[in-house]
C-alpha cells in the first residue's frame, strides 16, 4: 500500500524525492491528485511501511508537505 505527499512548490517535491532516494526509500514523483488542493502539480508516492522514516527526514530538512493519504 502506498501513501502520497503533496507540496506547495515543485522544488519541495523534487527535494523530497531526492531525500528519499539518498536514504534508500522507494518514492516516485507523480501528478498531484486533482482533489488534493496541492499548490504545485507534483506529489510524492511512497510505501506506507516507510512513512515514519520519510516524514522524519523531511521534517529534519524543514520541508513543507501535506499528507494526502
N, CA, C and O atoms as a Tripos MOL2 file, in Angstrom:
@<TRIPOS>MOLECULE
protein
  276   275    69     0     0
PROTEIN
NO_CHARGES

@<TRIPOS>ATOM
      1 N           0.8450   -1.1720    0.0000 N.3       1 UNK1
      2 CA          0.0000    0.0000    0.0000 C.3       1 UNK1
      3 C           0.8920    1.2380    0.0000 C.2       1 UNK1
      4 O           1.9710    1.2340    0.5920 O.2       1 UNK1
      5 N           0.4400    2.2820   -0.6590 N.am      2 UNK2
      6 CA          1.2690    3.4760   -0.7710 C.3       2 UNK2
      7 C           0.5860    4.7000   -0.1710 C.2       2 UNK2
      8 O          -0.6300    4.7400    0.0120 O.2       2 UNK2
      9 N           1.4140    5.6940    0.1260 N.am      3 UNK3
     10 CA          0.9450    6.9710    0.6140 C.3       3 UNK3
     11 C           1.3400    8.0510   -0.3680 C.2       3 UNK3
     12 O           2.1750    7.8310   -1.2460 O.2       3 UNK3
     13 N           0.7410    9.2150   -0.2180 N.am      4 UNK4
     14 CA          1.0280   10.3340   -1.1100 C.3       4 UNK4
     15 C           1.2160   11.5980   -0.2790 C.2       4 UNK4
     16 O           0.4250   11.9040    0.6130 O.2       4 UNK4
     17 N           2.2860   12.3210   -0.5990 N.am      5 UNK5
     18 CA          2.5320   13.6250   -0.0010 C.3       5 UNK5
     19 C           2.3790   14.6760   -1.0800 C.2       5 UNK5
     20 O           2.7770   14.4550   -2.2240 O.2       5 UNK5
     21 N           1.8080   15.8120   -0.7290 N.am      6 UNK6
     22 CA          1.7080   16.9340   -1.6630 C.3       6 UNK6
     23 C           2.5460   18.0900   -1.1140 C.2       6 UNK6
     24 O           2.9080   18.1160    0.0620 O.2       6 UNK6
     25 N           2.8420   19.0440   -1.9990 N.am      7 UNK7
     26 CA          3.7690   20.1130   -1.6600 C.3       7 UNK7
     27 C           3.2660   21.4530   -2.1730 C.2       7 UNK7
     28 O           2.4190   21.5250   -3.0640 O.2       7 UNK7
     29 N           3.8140   22.5140   -1.5850 N.am      8 UNK8
     30 CA          3.4700   23.8710   -2.0150 C.3       8 UNK8
     31 C           4.2630   24.2910   -3.2440 C.2       8 UNK8
     32 O           3.8140   25.1280   -4.0270 O.2       8 UNK8
     33 N           5.4490   23.7020   -3.4090 N.am      9 UNK9
     34 CA          6.2900   24.0830   -4.5370 C.3       9 UNK9
     35 C           6.8750   22.8520   -5.2260 C.2       9 UNK9
     36 O           7.0380   21.7940   -4.6180 O.2       9 UNK9
     37 N           7.1800   23.0190   -6.4920 N.am     10 UNK10
     38 CA          7.8280   21.9510   -7.2510 C.3      10 UNK10
     39 C           9.1910   21.6380   -6.6450 C.2      10 UNK10
     40 O           9.5940   20.4770   -6.5710 O.2      10 UNK10
     41 N           9.8920   22.6710   -6.2160 N.am     11 UNK11
     42 CA         11.2060   22.4810   -5.5950 C.3      11 UNK11
     43 C          11.1110   21.5460   -4.3880 C.2      11 UNK11
     44 O          11.9400   20.6470   -4.2420 O.2      11 UNK11
     45 N          10.1350   21.7400   -3.5400 N.am     12 UNK12
     46 CA          9.9780   20.8790   -2.3610 C.3      12 UNK12
     47 C           9.6710   19.4400   -2.7620 C.2      12 UNK12
     48 O          10.1890   18.5050   -2.1510 O.2      12 UNK12
     49 N           8.8390   19.2530   -3.7740 N.am     13 UNK13
     50 CA          8.5160   17.9020   -4.2350 C.3      13 UNK13
     51 C           9.7670   17.1850   -4.7360 C.2      13 UNK13
     52 O          10.0020   16.0280   -4.3870 O.2      13 UNK13
     53 N          10.5600   17.8600   -5.5450 N.am     14 UNK14
     54 CA         11.7760   17.2550   -6.0880 C.3      14 UNK14
     55 C          12.8250   17.0270   -5.0040 C.2      14 UNK14
     56 O          13.5430   16.0270   -5.0330 O.2      14 UNK14
     57 N          12.9140   17.9440   -4.0560 N.am     15 UNK15
     58 CA         13.8590   17.7820   -2.9530 C.3      15 UNK15
     59 C          13.4410   16.5950   -2.0740 C.2      15 UNK15
     60 O          14.2970   15.8430   -1.6090 O.2      15 UNK15
     61 N          12.1570   16.4250   -1.8480 N.am     16 UNK16
     62 CA         11.6650   15.2900   -1.0600 C.3      16 UNK16
     63 C          12.0200   13.9690   -1.7470 C.2      16 UNK16
     64 O          12.4200   13.0110   -1.0860 O.2      16 UNK16
     65 N          11.8760   13.9230   -3.0610 N.am     17 UNK17
     66 CA         12.2410   12.7100   -3.7930 C.3      17 UNK17
     67 C          13.7460   12.4470   -3.6490 C.2      17 UNK17
     68 O          14.1600   11.3030   -3.4620 O.2      17 UNK17
     69 N          14.5430   13.4810   -3.7330 N.am     18 UNK18
     70 CA         15.9880   13.3300   -3.5850 C.3      18 UNK18
     71 C          16.3450   12.8050   -2.1970 C.2      18 UNK18
     72 O          17.1830   11.9120   -2.0710 O.2      18 UNK18
     73 N          15.7220   13.3480   -1.1630 N.am     19 UNK19
     74 CA         15.9580   12.8910    0.2060 C.3      19 UNK19
     75 C          15.5820   11.4190    0.3390 C.2      19 UNK19
     76 O          16.3220   10.6410    0.9400 O.2      19 UNK19
     77 N          14.4440   11.0370   -0.2150 N.am     20 UNK20
     78 CA         14.0090    9.6460   -0.1430 C.3      20 UNK20
     79 C          15.0240    8.7260   -0.8190 C.2      20 UNK20
     80 O          15.4090    7.7040   -0.2490 O.2      20 UNK20
     81 N          15.4510    9.0730   -2.0040 N.am     21 UNK21
     82 CA         16.3990    8.2250   -2.7380 C.3      21 UNK21
     83 C          17.7490    8.1320   -2.0330 C.2      21 UNK21
     84 O          18.3520    7.0590   -1.9960 O.2      21 UNK21
     85 N          18.2290    9.2400   -1.4750 N.am     22 UNK22
     86 CA         19.5080    9.2230   -0.7600 C.3      22 UNK22
     87 C          19.4550    8.3220    0.4630 C.2      22 UNK22
     88 O          20.4890    7.8550    0.9410 O.2      22 UNK22
     89 N          18.2540    8.0770    0.9680 N.am     23 UNK23
     90 CA         18.0760    7.2420    2.1590 C.3      23 UNK23
     91 C          17.4480    5.8890    1.8340 C.2      23 UNK23
     92 O          16.9120    5.2140    2.7130 O.2      23 UNK23
     93 N          17.5230    5.5050    0.5670 N.am     24 UNK24
     94 CA         17.0290    4.1990    0.1010 C.3      24 UNK24
     95 C          15.5540    3.9590    0.4220 C.2      24 UNK24
     96 O          15.1480    2.8470    0.7570 O.2      24 UNK24
     97 N          14.7790    5.0070    0.3140 N.am     25 UNK25
     98 CA         13.3340    4.9040    0.4890 C.3      25 UNK25
     99 C          12.7150    4.9690   -0.9000 C.2      25 UNK25
    100 O          12.9140    5.9380   -1.6340 O.2      25 UNK25
    101 N          11.9710    3.9440   -1.2520 N.am     26 UNK26
    102 CA         11.3240    3.9230   -2.5590 C.3      26 UNK26
    103 C          10.2530    5.0030   -2.6480 C.2      26 UNK26
    104 O           9.2720    4.9830   -1.9050 O.2      26 UNK26
    105 N          10.4510    5.9320   -3.5520 N.am     27 UNK27
    106 CA          9.4960    7.0320   -3.7310 C.3      27 UNK27
    107 C           9.5540    7.4840   -5.1750 C.2      27 UNK27
    108 O          10.5820    7.3640   -5.8430 O.2      27 UNK27
    109 N           8.4300    8.0060   -5.6450 N.am     28 UNK28
    110 CA          8.3510    8.4260   -7.0360 C.3      28 UNK28
    111 C           7.4740    9.6620   -7.1550 C.2      28 UNK28
    112 O           6.4160    9.7530   -6.5320 O.2      28 UNK28
    113 N           7.9250   10.6050   -7.9600 N.am     29 UNK29
    114 CA          7.1290   11.8020   -8.2500 C.3      29 UNK29
    115 C           5.9770   11.3940   -9.1650 C.2      29 UNK29
    116 O           6.1690   10.6920  -10.1580 O.2      29 UNK29
    117 N           4.7800   11.8500   -8.8100 N.am     30 UNK30
    118 CA          3.5840   11.5870   -9.6090 C.3      30 UNK30
    119 C           2.7970   12.8910   -9.7320 C.2      30 UNK30
    120 O           3.0570   13.8350   -8.9860 O.2      30 UNK30
    121 N           1.8430   12.9580  -10.6550 N.am     31 UNK31
    122 CA          0.9670   14.1410  -10.6920 C.3      31 UNK31
    123 C           0.1530   14.2210   -9.3960 C.2      31 UNK31
    124 O          -0.3310   13.2050   -8.8970 O.2      31 UNK31
    125 N           0.0100   15.3990   -8.8740 N.am     32 UNK32
    126 CA         -0.7950   15.5710   -7.6600 C.3      32 UNK32
    127 C          -2.2550   15.2590   -7.9680 C.2      32 UNK32
    128 O          -2.7760   15.6850   -8.9990 O.2      32 UNK32
    129 N          -2.9220   14.5160   -7.0790 N.am     33 UNK33
    130 CA         -4.3420   14.2410   -7.2900 C.3      33 UNK33
    131 C          -5.1360   15.5490   -7.3930 C.2      33 UNK33
    132 O          -4.8600   16.5070   -6.6710 O.2      33 UNK33
    133 N          -6.1000   15.5780   -8.2750 N.am     34 UNK34
    134 CA         -6.8530   16.8160   -8.5200 C.3      34 UNK34
    135 C          -7.6070   17.3050   -7.2860 C.2      34 UNK34
    136 O          -7.8240   18.5080   -7.1380 O.2      34 UNK34
    137 N          -8.0070   16.4050   -6.4060 N.am     35 UNK35
    138 CA         -8.7530   16.8130   -5.2130 C.3      35 UNK35
    139 C          -7.8500   17.0800   -3.9990 C.2      35 UNK35
    140 O          -8.3460   17.2620   -2.8870 O.2      35 UNK35
    141 N          -6.5410   17.1030   -4.2080 N.am     36 UNK36
    142 CA         -5.6140   17.2600   -3.0890 C.3      36 UNK36
    143 C          -5.4130   18.7110   -2.6590 C.2      36 UNK36
    144 O          -4.8880   18.9700   -1.5760 O.2      36 UNK36
    145 N          -5.8240   19.6490   -3.4950 N.am     37 UNK37
    146 CA         -5.6270   21.0780   -3.2250 C.3      37 UNK37
    147 C          -4.1500   21.4400   -3.0830 C.2      37 UNK37
    148 O          -3.7930   22.3920   -2.3890 O.2      37 UNK37
    149 N          -3.3010   20.6620   -3.7540 N.am     38 UNK38
    150 CA         -1.8580   20.9410   -3.7370 C.3      38 UNK38
    151 C          -1.5910   22.2430   -4.4730 C.2      38 UNK38
    152 O          -2.2680   22.5690   -5.4470 O.2      38 UNK38
    153 N          -0.6020   22.9780   -3.9980 N.am     39 UNK39
    154 CA         -0.2530   24.2380   -4.6490 C.3      39 UNK39
    155 C           0.6750   24.0260   -5.8350 C.2      39 UNK39
    156 O           0.8630   24.9350   -6.6430 O.2      39 UNK39
    157 N           1.2540   22.8400   -5.9500 N.am     40 UNK40
    158 CA          2.0330   22.5060   -7.1410 C.3      40 UNK40
    159 C           1.4440   21.2330   -7.7270 C.2      40 UNK40
    160 O           0.6850   20.5290   -7.0610 O.2      40 UNK40
    161 N           1.7890   20.9450   -8.9510 N.am     41 UNK41
    162 CA          1.1760   19.8200   -9.6580 C.3      41 UNK41
    163 C           1.8710   18.4930   -9.4250 C.2      41 UNK41
    164 O           1.5440   17.5040  -10.0810 O.2      41 UNK41
    165 N           2.8290   18.4510   -8.4980 N.am     42 UNK42
    166 CA          3.5640   17.2260   -8.2390 C.3      42 UNK42
    167 C           3.2810   16.7090   -6.8380 C.2      42 UNK42
    168 O           2.9990   17.4720   -5.9150 O.2      42 UNK42
    169 N           3.3640   15.3890   -6.7070 N.am     43 UNK43
    170 CA          3.2070   14.7320   -5.4130 C.3      43 UNK43
    171 C           4.2660   13.6410   -5.3220 C.2      43 UNK43
    172 O           4.8890   13.2910   -6.3240 O.2      43 UNK43
    173 N           4.4680   13.1100   -4.1390 N.am     44 UNK44
    174 CA          5.4330   12.0320   -3.9290 C.3      44 UNK44
    175 C           4.6810   10.8140   -3.4190 C.2      44 UNK44
    176 O           4.0250   10.8640   -2.3780 O.2      44 UNK44
    177 N           4.7840    9.7290   -4.1580 N.am     45 UNK45
    178 CA          4.1740    8.4640   -3.7380 C.3      45 UNK45
    179 C           5.2590    7.6090   -3.1030 C.2      45 UNK45
    180 O           6.3790    7.5310   -3.6080 O.2      45 UNK45
    181 N           4.9150    6.9680   -1.9910 N.am     46 UNK46
    182 CA          5.8850    6.1790   -1.2350 C.3      46 UNK46
    183 C           5.1740    5.0010   -0.5810 C.2      46 UNK46
    184 O           3.9480    4.9850   -0.4660 O.2      46 UNK46
    185 N           5.9530    4.0270   -0.1600 N.am     47 UNK47
    186 CA          5.3860    2.8680    0.5350 C.3      47 UNK47
    187 C           5.0590    3.2530    1.9750 C.2      47 UNK47
    188 O           5.8740    3.8770    2.6560 O.2      47 UNK47
    189 N           3.8780    2.8830    2.4320 N.am     48 UNK48
    190 CA          3.4560    3.2500    3.7880 C.3      48 UNK48
    191 C           4.3690    2.6760    4.8670 C.2      48 UNK48
    192 O           4.4640    3.2330    5.9600 O.2      48 UNK48
    193 N           5.0360    1.5720    4.5660 N.am     49 UNK49
    194 CA          5.9660    1.0000    5.5450 C.3      49 UNK49
    195 C           7.1320    1.9360    5.8260 C.2      49 UNK49
    196 O           7.8060    1.7910    6.8460 O.2      49 UNK49
    197 N           7.3820    2.8960    4.9380 N.am     50 UNK50
    198 CA          8.4790    3.8540    5.0860 C.3      50 UNK50
    199 C           8.0040    5.2280    5.5700 C.2      50 UNK50
    200 O           8.8010    6.1610    5.6670 O.2      50 UNK50
    201 N           6.7110    5.3550    5.8720 N.am     51 UNK51
    202 CA          6.1330    6.6690    6.1780 C.3      51 UNK51
    203 C           6.8340    7.3870    7.3240 C.2      51 UNK51
    204 O           7.2500    8.5350    7.1670 O.2      51 UNK51
    205 N           6.9700    6.7390    8.4580 N.am     52 UNK52
    206 CA          7.5540    7.4010    9.6300 C.3      52 UNK52
    207 C           8.9730    7.8750    9.3490 C.2      52 UNK52
    208 O           9.3410    8.9970    9.6970 O.2      52 UNK52
    209 N           9.7580    7.0280    8.7260 N.am     53 UNK53
    210 CA         11.1460    7.3770    8.4140 C.3      53 UNK53
    211 C          11.2040    8.5430    7.4220 C.2      53 UNK53
    212 O          11.9810    9.4810    7.6050 O.2      53 UNK53
    213 N          10.3860    8.4810    6.3780 N.am     54 UNK54
    214 CA         10.3730    9.5350    5.3720 C.3      54 UNK54
    215 C           9.9520   10.8700    5.9790 C.2      54 UNK54
    216 O          10.6050   11.8860    5.7410 O.2      54 UNK54
    217 N           8.8840   10.8830    6.7490 N.am     55 UNK55
    218 CA          8.4110   12.1320    7.3500 C.3      55 UNK55
    219 C           9.4370   12.7140    8.3130 C.2      55 UNK55
    220 O           9.6010   13.9320    8.3880 O.2      55 UNK55
    221 N          10.1230   11.8550    9.0450 N.am     56 UNK56
    222 CA         11.1680   12.3280    9.9510 C.3      56 UNK56
    223 C          12.2880   13.0200    9.1640 C.2      56 UNK56
    224 O          12.7640   14.0850    9.5570 O.2      56 UNK56
    225 N          12.7020   12.4070    8.0530 N.am     57 UNK57
    226 CA         13.7540   13.0050    7.2300 C.3      57 UNK57
    227 C          13.3100   14.3280    6.6130 C.2      57 UNK57
    228 O          14.0920   15.2770    6.5500 O.2      57 UNK57
    229 N          12.0660   14.3960    6.1610 N.am     58 UNK58
    230 CA         11.5580   15.6340    5.5720 C.3      58 UNK58
    231 C          11.4460   16.7300    6.6300 C.2      58 UNK58
    232 O          11.7250   17.8970    6.3530 O.2      58 UNK58
    233 N          11.0400   16.3540    7.8320 N.am     59 UNK59
    234 CA         10.9630   17.3330    8.9210 C.3      59 UNK59
    235 C          12.3560   17.8500    9.2900 C.2      59 UNK59
    236 O          12.5300   19.0410    9.5470 O.2      59 UNK59
    237 N          13.3430   16.9570    9.3160 N.am     60 UNK60
    238 CA         14.7180   17.3760    9.6080 C.3      60 UNK60
    239 C          15.2380   18.3530    8.5520 C.2      60 UNK60
    240 O          16.0430   19.2340    8.8540 O.2      60 UNK60
    241 N          14.7720   18.1870    7.3120 N.am     61 UNK61
    242 CA         15.1780   19.0770    6.2200 C.3      61 UNK61
    243 C          14.3220   20.3390    6.1850 C.2      61 UNK61
    244 O          14.5040   21.1890    5.3130 O.2      61 UNK61
    245 N          13.3930   20.4640    7.1280 N.am     62 UNK62
    246 CA         12.4850   21.6100    7.2170 C.3      62 UNK62
    247 C          11.6900   21.8040    5.9230 C.2      62 UNK62
    248 O          11.5130   22.9220    5.4380 O.2      62 UNK62
    249 N          11.2210   20.6810    5.3860 N.am     63 UNK63
    250 CA         10.4570   20.6790    4.1320 C.3      63 UNK63
    251 C           8.9670   20.7470    4.4480 C.2      63 UNK63
    252 O           8.4790   20.0390    5.3290 O.2      63 UNK63
    253 N           8.2660   21.5810    3.7430 N.am     64 UNK64
    254 CA          6.8240   21.7350    3.9170 C.3      64 UNK64
    255 C           6.0920   20.7330    3.0250 C.2      64 UNK64
    256 O           6.3650   20.6490    1.8280 O.2      64 UNK64
    257 N           5.1620   19.9740    3.6100 N.am     65 UNK65
    258 CA          4.4030   18.9710    2.8670 C.3      65 UNK65
    259 C           3.0550   18.7600    3.5370 C.2      65 UNK65
    260 O           2.8320   19.1920    4.6680 O.2      65 UNK65
    261 N           2.1630   18.0920    2.8260 N.am     66 UNK66
    262 CA          0.8830   17.6720    3.3970 C.3      66 UNK66
    263 C           0.7000   16.2010    3.0850 C.2      66 UNK66
    264 O           1.0290   15.7420    1.9920 O.2      66 UNK66
    265 N           0.1730   15.4660    4.0510 N.am     67 UNK67
    266 CA         -0.1190   14.0530    3.8380 C.3      67 UNK67
    267 C          -1.4750   13.9680    3.1680 C.2      67 UNK67
    268 O          -2.4900   14.3440    3.7530 O.2      67 UNK67
    269 N          -1.4910   13.4750    1.9430 N.am     68 UNK68
    270 CA         -2.7440   13.3390    1.2180 C.3      68 UNK68
    271 C          -3.4400   12.0470    1.6330 C.2      68 UNK68
    272 O          -4.6370   12.0410    1.9200 O.2      68 UNK68
    273 N          -2.6930   10.9760    1.6610 N.am     69 UNK69
    274 CA         -3.2020    9.6760    2.1490 C.3      69 UNK69
    275 C          -2.0700    8.7700    2.4470 C.2      69 UNK69
    276 O          -2.2830    7.6330    2.8680 O.2      69 UNK69
@<TRIPOS>BOND
     1     1     2 1
     2     2     3 1
     3     3     4 2
     4     3     5 am
     5     5     6 1
     6     6     7 1
     7     7     8 2
     8     7     9 am
     9     9    10 1
    10    10    11 1
    11    11    12 2
    12    11    13 am
    13    13    14 1
    14    14    15 1
    15    15    16 2
    16    15    17 am
    17    17    18 1
    18    18    19 1
    19    19    20 2
    20    19    21 am
    21    21    22 1
    22    22    23 1
    23    23    24 2
    24    23    25 am
    25    25    26 1
    26    26    27 1
    27    27    28 2
    28    27    29 am
    29    29    30 1
    30    30    31 1
    31    31    32 2
    32    31    33 am
    33    33    34 1
    34    34    35 1
    35    35    36 2
    36    35    37 am
    37    37    38 1
    38    38    39 1
    39    39    40 2
    40    39    41 am
    41    41    42 1
    42    42    43 1
    43    43    44 2
    44    43    45 am
    45    45    46 1
    46    46    47 1
    47    47    48 2
    48    47    49 am
    49    49    50 1
    50    50    51 1
    51    51    52 2
    52    51    53 am
    53    53    54 1
    54    54    55 1
    55    55    56 2
    56    55    57 am
    57    57    58 1
    58    58    59 1
    59    59    60 2
    60    59    61 am
    61    61    62 1
    62    62    63 1
    63    63    64 2
    64    63    65 am
    65    65    66 1
    66    66    67 1
    67    67    68 2
    68    67    69 am
    69    69    70 1
    70    70    71 1
    71    71    72 2
    72    71    73 am
    73    73    74 1
    74    74    75 1
    75    75    76 2
    76    75    77 am
    77    77    78 1
    78    78    79 1
    79    79    80 2
    80    79    81 am
    81    81    82 1
    82    82    83 1
    83    83    84 2
    84    83    85 am
    85    85    86 1
    86    86    87 1
    87    87    88 2
    88    87    89 am
    89    89    90 1
    90    90    91 1
    91    91    92 2
    92    91    93 am
    93    93    94 1
    94    94    95 1
    95    95    96 2
    96    95    97 am
    97    97    98 1
    98    98    99 1
    99    99   100 2
   100    99   101 am
   101   101   102 1
   102   102   103 1
   103   103   104 2
   104   103   105 am
   105   105   106 1
   106   106   107 1
   107   107   108 2
   108   107   109 am
   109   109   110 1
   110   110   111 1
   111   111   112 2
   112   111   113 am
   113   113   114 1
   114   114   115 1
   115   115   116 2
   116   115   117 am
   117   117   118 1
   118   118   119 1
   119   119   120 2
   120   119   121 am
   121   121   122 1
   122   122   123 1
   123   123   124 2
   124   123   125 am
   125   125   126 1
   126   126   127 1
   127   127   128 2
   128   127   129 am
   129   129   130 1
   130   130   131 1
   131   131   132 2
   132   131   133 am
   133   133   134 1
   134   134   135 1
   135   135   136 2
   136   135   137 am
   137   137   138 1
   138   138   139 1
   139   139   140 2
   140   139   141 am
   141   141   142 1
   142   142   143 1
   143   143   144 2
   144   143   145 am
   145   145   146 1
   146   146   147 1
   147   147   148 2
   148   147   149 am
   149   149   150 1
   150   150   151 1
   151   151   152 2
   152   151   153 am
   153   153   154 1
   154   154   155 1
   155   155   156 2
   156   155   157 am
   157   157   158 1
   158   158   159 1
   159   159   160 2
   160   159   161 am
   161   161   162 1
   162   162   163 1
   163   163   164 2
   164   163   165 am
   165   165   166 1
   166   166   167 1
   167   167   168 2
   168   167   169 am
   169   169   170 1
   170   170   171 1
   171   171   172 2
   172   171   173 am
   173   173   174 1
   174   174   175 1
   175   175   176 2
   176   175   177 am
   177   177   178 1
   178   178   179 1
   179   179   180 2
   180   179   181 am
   181   181   182 1
   182   182   183 1
   183   183   184 2
   184   183   185 am
   185   185   186 1
   186   186   187 1
   187   187   188 2
   188   187   189 am
   189   189   190 1
   190   190   191 1
   191   191   192 2
   192   191   193 am
   193   193   194 1
   194   194   195 1
   195   195   196 2
   196   195   197 am
   197   197   198 1
   198   198   199 1
   199   199   200 2
   200   199   201 am
   201   201   202 1
   202   202   203 1
   203   203   204 2
   204   203   205 am
   205   205   206 1
   206   206   207 1
   207   207   208 2
   208   207   209 am
   209   209   210 1
   210   210   211 1
   211   211   212 2
   212   211   213 am
   213   213   214 1
   214   214   215 1
   215   215   216 2
   216   215   217 am
   217   217   218 1
   218   218   219 1
   219   219   220 2
   220   219   221 am
   221   221   222 1
   222   222   223 1
   223   223   224 2
   224   223   225 am
   225   225   226 1
   226   226   227 1
   227   227   228 2
   228   227   229 am
   229   229   230 1
   230   230   231 1
   231   231   232 2
   232   231   233 am
   233   233   234 1
   234   234   235 1
   235   235   236 2
   236   235   237 am
   237   237   238 1
   238   238   239 1
   239   239   240 2
   240   239   241 am
   241   241   242 1
   242   242   243 1
   243   243   244 2
   244   243   245 am
   245   245   246 1
   246   246   247 1
   247   247   248 2
   248   247   249 am
   249   249   250 1
   250   250   251 1
   251   251   252 2
   252   251   253 am
   253   253   254 1
   254   254   255 1
   255   255   256 2
   256   255   257 am
   257   257   258 1
   258   258   259 1
   259   259   260 2
   260   259   261 am
   261   261   262 1
   262   262   263 1
   263   263   264 2
   264   263   265 am
   265   265   266 1
   266   266   267 1
   267   267   268 2
   268   267   269 am
   269   269   270 1
   270   270   271 1
   271   271   272 2
   272   271   273 am
   273   273   274 1
   274   274   275 1
   275   275   276 2
@<TRIPOS>SUBSTRUCTURE
     1 UNK1         2 RESIDUE 1 A UNK
     2 UNK2         6 RESIDUE 1 A UNK
     3 UNK3        10 RESIDUE 1 A UNK
     4 UNK4        14 RESIDUE 1 A UNK
     5 UNK5        18 RESIDUE 1 A UNK
     6 UNK6        22 RESIDUE 1 A UNK
     7 UNK7        26 RESIDUE 1 A UNK
     8 UNK8        30 RESIDUE 1 A UNK
     9 UNK9        34 RESIDUE 1 A UNK
    10 UNK10       38 RESIDUE 1 A UNK
    11 UNK11       42 RESIDUE 1 A UNK
    12 UNK12       46 RESIDUE 1 A UNK
    13 UNK13       50 RESIDUE 1 A UNK
    14 UNK14       54 RESIDUE 1 A UNK
    15 UNK15       58 RESIDUE 1 A UNK
    16 UNK16       62 RESIDUE 1 A UNK
    17 UNK17       66 RESIDUE 1 A UNK
    18 UNK18       70 RESIDUE 1 A UNK
    19 UNK19       74 RESIDUE 1 A UNK
    20 UNK20       78 RESIDUE 1 A UNK
    21 UNK21       82 RESIDUE 1 A UNK
    22 UNK22       86 RESIDUE 1 A UNK
    23 UNK23       90 RESIDUE 1 A UNK
    24 UNK24       94 RESIDUE 1 A UNK
    25 UNK25       98 RESIDUE 1 A UNK
    26 UNK26      102 RESIDUE 1 A UNK
    27 UNK27      106 RESIDUE 1 A UNK
    28 UNK28      110 RESIDUE 1 A UNK
    29 UNK29      114 RESIDUE 1 A UNK
    30 UNK30      118 RESIDUE 1 A UNK
    31 UNK31      122 RESIDUE 1 A UNK
    32 UNK32      126 RESIDUE 1 A UNK
    33 UNK33      130 RESIDUE 1 A UNK
    34 UNK34      134 RESIDUE 1 A UNK
    35 UNK35      138 RESIDUE 1 A UNK
    36 UNK36      142 RESIDUE 1 A UNK
    37 UNK37      146 RESIDUE 1 A UNK
    38 UNK38      150 RESIDUE 1 A UNK
    39 UNK39      154 RESIDUE 1 A UNK
    40 UNK40      158 RESIDUE 1 A UNK
    41 UNK41      162 RESIDUE 1 A UNK
    42 UNK42      166 RESIDUE 1 A UNK
    43 UNK43      170 RESIDUE 1 A UNK
    44 UNK44      174 RESIDUE 1 A UNK
    45 UNK45      178 RESIDUE 1 A UNK
    46 UNK46      182 RESIDUE 1 A UNK
    47 UNK47      186 RESIDUE 1 A UNK
    48 UNK48      190 RESIDUE 1 A UNK
    49 UNK49      194 RESIDUE 1 A UNK
    50 UNK50      198 RESIDUE 1 A UNK
    51 UNK51      202 RESIDUE 1 A UNK
    52 UNK52      206 RESIDUE 1 A UNK
    53 UNK53      210 RESIDUE 1 A UNK
    54 UNK54      214 RESIDUE 1 A UNK
    55 UNK55      218 RESIDUE 1 A UNK
    56 UNK56      222 RESIDUE 1 A UNK
    57 UNK57      226 RESIDUE 1 A UNK
    58 UNK58      230 RESIDUE 1 A UNK
    59 UNK59      234 RESIDUE 1 A UNK
    60 UNK60      238 RESIDUE 1 A UNK
    61 UNK61      242 RESIDUE 1 A UNK
    62 UNK62      246 RESIDUE 1 A UNK
    63 UNK63      250 RESIDUE 1 A UNK
    64 UNK64      254 RESIDUE 1 A UNK
    65 UNK65      258 RESIDUE 1 A UNK
    66 UNK66      262 RESIDUE 1 A UNK
    67 UNK67      266 RESIDUE 1 A UNK
    68 UNK68      270 RESIDUE 1 A UNK
    69 UNK69      274 RESIDUE 1 A UNK
